[in-house]
Amino acid sequence: MKLTAKQSRFVAEYIKSLNGTQSAVAAGYSSKTARSIASELLGKPQIKAEIARQDRQRQKQFRVQQKYVLQELVKIANFDISRLYDERNRPLPPRQWPADALNVVKSFKANPLRGAPAGSLSYSIEYFDRLKVWERIGEIVGEFSPKRTNKRRQ
């Protein structure tokens, strides 16, 4: 059986909030009867099935996003910053940086050198904190969560 427009809105709101009463009101049901309507709707097999289907879809999208974030963090954590310097250990101008360098550079400043020929610049490069990046990677894969750390200590 196909869901009505109101029921579909209820499901969409419920997926976001996990609050039946609020979802019923947001879907257009009366605030006076929202609690009982929510209970009734959540008991219907077709509503349960649609919530489960949308939740599976949302979890799949989250896993894809989580995988992408994790890949990008690993790139930052493993980036060899020596690639941003020349053989005399001087910072390269940004136009000579490898494409993936933009992932690791937090800020960049070019300042004119005093007393040097016109166009001479000194560069200041600030990088993302690698330790914090590795900590975030650990959190994503579940190794550094406070709950998990406390369990190991017991």
KATA-V863702 format. One line per field, one symbol per residue. burial: # if it has 16 or more other C-alpha atoms within 10 Angstrom, else .. A space follows every 50 residues. Layout:
burial=???
//
This chain:
burial=......#########....########.#....##.##..##....#..# #..................#..#####......#......##........ #..##........................#..##.##......#...... ....
//
